Amino acid sequence: MLVLHEPKLDELAFRQRLLADEATMTYNEAYGGTIAFPEERWKNWHQR
């Protein structure tokens, strides 16, 4: 069974680490690799 979890705002550090990890983001090398996700963007991203 699949259970979806909507992260709380204070849990977005995990997403930040994933996007900054070169090994995780190898699929995105053609488009720049890792992606910056600074804390000041969390609230806007989370609201959407």
HELIX and SHEET records of a PDB file:
HELIX    1   1 LEU A    9  GLU A   11  5                                   3    
HELIX    2   2 ALA A   13  ALA A   20  1                                   8    
HELIX    3   3 THR A   24  TYR A   31  5                                   8    
HELIX    4   4 GLU A   39  ARG A   41  5                                   3    
HELIX    5   5 TRP A   42  GLN A   47  1                                   6    
END                                                                             
